Amino acid sequence: MLYLNMTIGSAHGWGVCGKHLALELATLGPLRIVGESFDLATVGDALEFHALDALVLRRGQSALGTTRQSPLVLDGALLQGIGDERLLPRDMAVRGSKTIGYTFFERNLLQPAWVENGRRYFGSVVAGSSWCASVLWEAGLVDAKVAIQGVDHTAFHPPGSAGGERQFLQDKFVVFSGGKFEYRKGQDVVIRAYKTLQDRHADVLLVNAWWNPWPAIFDSMRSSPLIRFAPPRGRPQDVISGTLAENGIDLERVITCPRQLNSAMARIYRNTDVGLFPNRCEGGTNLVLMEYMACAKLVIATNTTGHAEIVTHANAQVIATKGEAEVKDESGVLVARWPEPDLDDVIDKLEWAYQHRDKLRALGQRACETLARFTWRKTAETFLGIIHEVAGAPE
């Protein structure tokens, strides 16, 4: 038996990853889900919820052992999420006969004690990108492995293959920017670059999906020297609108998306022209970027850190970098160094896309061809191979 302890949902990256891994692993062998609960609202699809709910560990379904002083011990291997660079289990109250941890982190200056956590708590630590794994290797966790996330190609596919052509905003040049609003994901660069495009051309429009419920992460944008950022507290959409207006963006030419289920984003992607992803760092491969490209849409994106797994000069307009951004934590300690996207190059490539709309479809098709290789089934098979190596084949 294989056990999975990850967030299950459809509105953020960890939840999407946990949901699809559970569904795919269950087709490859016996699986039980342990850990925090989920419901129909968080899953977002009645059929998926029914399938996932049937996998939840119930009393009497496993040989379990526990005491008040020790965690719940499962009778098989456990695949568990790791919350951050400290390499601690997301749930200290449960462990498997062997525990395999899956991690995505961006603070890349690791402390020795964190590396020791990885050795102590996990039979194997698996990173969501080669860049993330390289940070672990360099820090001394030399047996760290890599498992790349997939794309749900039933939802994210080219216009015309099942979902129809563009329906809205045909008279606009539409720039899409996605990912929770924070300094790491570079929405300050998006704002500055889009402001330039907006001032040059009357037919441009920005669609953003920047929903972020975590105030501390949202406030990381205070590190940016590129924009004015002193947002009042309020509804997330109002705070984003206020930030855009403060930086000279015409709100009549902006659509700010509320929190939405993952699959609903495909329709938004297909009604835009280009995706802008000047992300400073990604510990994984950036699901929003991957899903956008799978819809046969051109991206203007960095190809550093986790993006390097996906973005190439053949399938995207690659943003140059210029120096490094130094990142400090709340106490002023340096915790990361990230490649800094070149703002001037972002503006140039955005202008190129505006002037060469006739070339975007062919470039988007190349992106789609790249992403066809990335499936959740392949991710699940990668994990089964790792589990077999570490713990033996699940029974």
C-alpha positions in Angstrom: 0.0 0.0 0.0 1.2 3.5 -0.8 0.0 6.5 1.2 -0.2 10.2 0.1 -0.2 13.1 2.5 -0.5 16.3 0.5 -3.0 19.2 0.2 -5.9 18.3 -2.2 -7.6 21.2 -4.0 -8.0 23.1 -7.2 -7.2 26.8 -6.4 -3.5 26.8 -5.7 -0.4 24.9 -6.8 0.1 22.4 -4.0 -3.6 21.5 -4.1 -3.6 20.9 -7.9 -0.4 18.8 -7.5 -1.8 16.7 -4.7 -5.1 16.1 -6.5 -3.6 15.0 -9.8 -0.9 12.8 -8.1 -3.6 11.1 -6.1 -5.8 10.4 -9.1 -2.9 9.1 -11.2 -1.2 7.0 -8.5 -4.5 5.3 -7.7 -4.6 4.0 -11.3 -1.1 2.5 -10.9 -1.6 0.6 -7.6 -3.3 0.6 -4.1 -3.3 4.1 -2.6 -4.7 5.8 0.5 -4.9 9.5 1.2 -4.0 10.6 4.7 -3.8 14.0 6.3 -5.9 17.1 6.1 -9.5 16.8 4.9 -10.9 18.2 1.7 -14.5 18.6 0.3 -16.3 19.1 -2.9 -15.8 22.8 -2.8 -12.0 22.5 -2.6 -11.8 19.8 -5.2 -14.3 21.6 -7.5 -15.5 18.6 -9.5 -18.1 16.1 -8.3 -16.6 13.1 -10.2 -13.0 13.9 -9.0 -14.2 14.4 -5.4 -16.0 11.0 -5.5 -12.9 9.3 -6.7 -10.6 11.0 -4.2 -13.0 10.6 -1.3 -13.0 6.8 -1.9 -9.2 6.9 -1.4 -9.3 8.5 2.1 -7.9 6.3 4.8 -10.7 5.0 7.0 -10.4 3.2 10.3 -9.5 -0.4 10.0 -8.1 -0.1 6.4 -4.4 -0.2 7.4 -2.2 -1.8 10.0 -1.3 1.3 12.0 0.7 1.8 15.1 0.9 4.9 17.3 1.4 6.1 20.9 1.0 9.4 22.5 4.8 10.0 22.2 5.2 8.8 18.6 3.7 9.6 15.3 1.1 7.5 13.4 3.1 4.7 11.7 1.7 3.5 8.4 2.2 0.0 7.0 3.6 1.2 3.7 5.6 4.0 2.0 4.4 7.6 2.4 4.7 10.3 -0.1 4.5 13.6 1.8 4.8 17.3 1.0 7.6 19.4 2.4 6.5 22.9 3.3 9.6 24.9 2.7 13.4 25.1 2.6 13.7 23.9 6.2 12.9 20.4 4.9 10.4 19.5 7.6 7.4 17.2 7.0 4.2 19.0 6.5 2.6 16.7 9.1 4.9 15.5 11.9 2.1 13.2 13.3 2.4 10.6 10.5 5.2 8.7 8.8 5.5 5.7 6.6 7.6 2.6 6.6 9.7 4.8 4.4 8.8 8.5 3.9 9.5 10.3 0.6 9.3 14.1 0.7 8.3 16.3 -2.2 9.6 19.9 -2.0 9.5 23.2 -3.9 11.4 26.1 -2.3 13.0 29.3 -3.5 15.1 30.5 -0.5 18.3 28.9 -1.8 20.8 29.7 0.9 20.2 26.6 3.0 21.4 26.1 6.6 23.2 22.8 7.6 20.4 22.0 10.1 17.8 22.1 7.4 19.8 19.7 5.3 20.0 17.4 8.3 16.2 17.6 8.6 16.0 16.1 5.1 18.2 13.2 6.1 16.5 12.7 9.4 12.8 12.7 8.3 12.9 11.3 4.8 14.1 8.2 3.0 14.4 10.4 -0.1 13.8 14.1 -0.8 12.4 14.8 -4.2 12.6 18.3 -5.7 10.1 19.8 -8.2 12.8 21.0 -10.6 16.4 20.4 -11.4 17.3 23.8 -10.1 15.7 23.1 -6.7 17.5 19.7 -6.6 20.8 21.4 -7.5 20.5 23.6 -4.4 20.0 20.5 -2.3 23.0 18.7 -3.9 25.3 21.7 -3.4 24.1 21.9 0.3 25.2 18.3 0.8 22.0 16.3 0.2 23.6 14.5 -2.7 20.9 11.8 -3.2 18.0 14.3 -3.8 15.9 13.4 -6.8 13.7 15.3 -9.3 10.1 14.8 -10.3 8.6 17.4 -12.7 4.9 18.3 -12.4 2.5 17.6 -15.2 -0.4 19.4 -17.0 -4.0 18.3 -17.2 -4.3 18.2 -20.9 -8.1 17.5 -20.8 -8.4 21.1 -19.6 -5.4 22.9 -21.0 -5.2 22.4 -24.7 -5.0 24.5 -27.9 -8.0 26.5 -29.0 -9.9 24.6 -31.6 -8.9 21.1 -30.5 -11.9 20.9 -28.1 -12.6 24.3 -26.7 -13.2 26.6 -29.6 -11.4 29.7 -30.8 -11.0 33.0 -29.0 -14.4 34.4 -28.0 -13.7 37.7 -26.3 -11.5 40.8 -26.6 -10.7 40.2 -30.3 -10.1 43.9 -30.8 -7.5 44.1 -28.0 -3.9 43.0 -27.6 -4.3 41.1 -24.3 -1.4 40.5 -21.9 -1.9 37.8 -19.3 0.0 37.7 -16.0 -0.6 34.9 -13.4 0.6 33.6 -10.1 0.1 34.9 -6.6 1.1 38.6 -6.2 4.6 38.7 -4.7 8.1 40.0 -5.3 9.4 36.5 -6.3 7.0 36.2 -9.2 7.9 39.6 -10.6 4.5 41.4 -11.0 6.4 44.6 -10.3 8.2 44.0 -13.6 4.9 43.2 -15.3 3.4 46.5 -14.0 6.4 48.6 -15.3 6.5 46.8 -18.7 2.8 46.9 -19.2 2.7 50.6 -18.3 5.1 51.3 -21.2 3.0 49.3 -23.6 -0.2 50.9 -22.4 1.2 54.4 -22.9 2.3 53.5 -26.5 -0.8 51.7 -27.7 -4.5 52.3 -27.1 -5.7 48.8 -27.8 -3.7 46.9 -25.0 -5.4 45.3 -22.0 -4.0 43.5 -19.0 -5.6 40.3 -17.5 -4.2 39.4 -14.2 -4.8 36.4 -11.9 -2.8 37.5 -8.9 -5.0 36.3 -6.1 -2.9 35.9 -2.9 -4.6 35.3 0.5 -1.3 35.4 2.4 -0.5 39.0 3.5 3.1 38.4 4.4 3.9 37.0 1.0 1.9 39.8 -0.7 3.9 42.4 1.3 7.2 41.0 0.0 6.6 43.4 -2.9 7.9 46.1 -0.6 11.3 44.9 -1.6 10.8 46.1 -5.2 12.6 49.3 -6.3 10.5 49.3 -9.5 7.0 50.3 -8.3 5.3 52.3 -5.6 3.8 49.9 -3.1 2.0 50.9 0.0 -1.3 49.1 -0.3 -4.2 49.6 2.2 -5.8 46.5 3.6 -9.0 45.4 2.0 -10.4 42.9 -0.5 -7.6 41.3 -2.5 -9.0 42.6 -5.8 -9.3 46.2 -4.4 -5.7 46.1 -3.1 -4.4 44.9 -6.5 -6.5 47.6 -8.3 -5.1 50.2 -5.9 -1.5 49.1 -6.6 -2.0 49.2 -10.3 -3.6 52.7 -10.2 -0.9 54.0 -7.9 1.6 53.0 -10.7 -0.2 54.7 -13.5 -2.1 51.7 -14.9 -5.5 52.6 -16.5 -8.0 50.4 -14.7 -10.4 50.7 -17.6 -7.8 48.5 -19.4 -7.4 45.9 -16.7 -9.3 42.7 -15.8 -8.5 41.4 -12.4 -9.6 37.8 -12.0 -11.0 36.6 -8.6 -10.0 33.3 -7.1 -11.0 30.6 -9.5 -10.8 26.8 -9.9 -7.7 25.7 -11.8 -9.7 24.3 -14.8 -11.5 27.6 -15.3 -8.3 29.3 -16.2 -8.1 27.7 -19.6 -10.8 29.8 -21.0 -9.0 33.0 -19.8 -5.7 31.8 -21.3 -7.3 31.2 -24.7 -8.7 34.7 -24.8 -5.3 36.4 -24.4 -2.4 37.0 -26.8 0.7 36.6 -24.7 1.7 35.5 -21.2 4.2 37.5 -19.3 6.3 35.6 -16.7 9.3 37.6 -15.5 9.6 35.4 -12.4 12.7 35.9 -10.4 12.6 32.4 -8.9 10.6 29.2 -9.1 11.4 26.1 -7.1 9.1 24.1 -9.3 8.3 24.5 -13.0 5.4 27.0 -12.5 2.1 25.3 -13.1 0.5 28.6 -14.4 3.2 29.0 -17.0 3.0 25.3 -18.0 -0.8 25.4 -18.4 -0.7 28.6 -20.4 1.9 27.1 -22.8 -0.2 24.0 -23.1 -3.0 26.1 -24.5 -0.7 26.9 -27.4 0.0 30.4 -26.2 3.3 32.3 -26.5 5.0 33.3 -23.2 7.6 36.0 -22.6 9.4 34.4 -19.6 12.7 34.0 -17.8 14.3 30.6 -18.3 16.3 30.6 -15.0 15.7 28.5 -11.8 12.6 26.2 -12.3 11.5 27.8 -15.5 14.7 26.4 -17.2 13.0 23.0 -17.2 10.3 24.3 -19.6 11.2 27.6 -21.2 13.6 27.6 -24.2 14.5 30.0 -27.0 12.7 27.6 -29.3 9.3 27.7 -27.5 9.3 31.2 -25.9 10.6 34.7 -25.9 13.2 34.4 -23.3 13.8 37.3 -20.9 17.4 38.2 -20.3 18.7 38.6 -16.7 20.8 41.4 -15.3 22.5 40.8 -12.0 20.9 39.3 -8.9 18.3 40.2 -6.4 19.3 39.6 -2.8 16.4 38.5 -0.6 16.4 39.0 3.2 13.9 37.6 5.7 12.0 39.5 8.3 15.0 39.8 10.6 17.3 41.0 7.8 19.1 37.8 7.2 20.1 37.1 3.6 18.1 33.9 2.6 18.3 33.9 -1.2 19.9 35.2 -4.4 17.7 35.2 -7.5 18.5 36.2 -11.1 17.0 39.6 -11.8 14.9 40.0 -15.0 16.0 42.8 -17.3 13.1 45.2 -17.4 14.3 46.8 -20.7 14.4 43.4 -22.3 10.9 42.6 -21.1 9.6 45.9 -22.6 11.4 45.1 -25.9 9.9 41.6 -26.1 6.4 42.8 -25.2 6.6 45.4 -28.0 7.9 42.7 -30.4 4.9 40.6 -29.6 2.5 43.5 -30.1 4.0 44.3 -33.5 4.2 40.6 -34.7 0.8 39.2 -33.8 0.8 37.2 -37.0 3.8 35.1 -35.6 2.3 34.3 -32.2 0.2 31.3 -33.2 3.2 29.4 -34.6 5.3 30.2 -31.6 2.5 29.1 -29.3 2.2 25.8 -31.2 5.9 25.1 -30.3 5.1 25.8 -26.7 2.2 23.4 -26.9 4.4 20.7 -28.4 6.9 21.1 -25.6 4.2 20.8 -22.9 2.7 17.7 -24.5 5.5 15.7 -22.9 4.6 16.8 -19.4 1.7 14.8 -17.9 0.6 13.9 -14.4 0.8 10.2 -15.4 4.5 10.6 -16.1 4.9 12.4 -12.7 3.2 9.6 -10.9 5.3 7.0 -12.7 8.5 8.9 -11.7 7.4 8.8 -8.1 6.7 5.1 -8.2 10.2 4.5 -9.6 11.6 6.5 -6.7 9.5 4.7 -4.1 10.5 1.3 -5.6 14.2 2.3 -5.3 13.9 3.6 -1.7 11.3 1.3 -0.2 10.6 -1.5 -2.6 7.5 -1.9 -4.7 4.3 -0.9 -2.8 2.3 -4.0 -2.0 
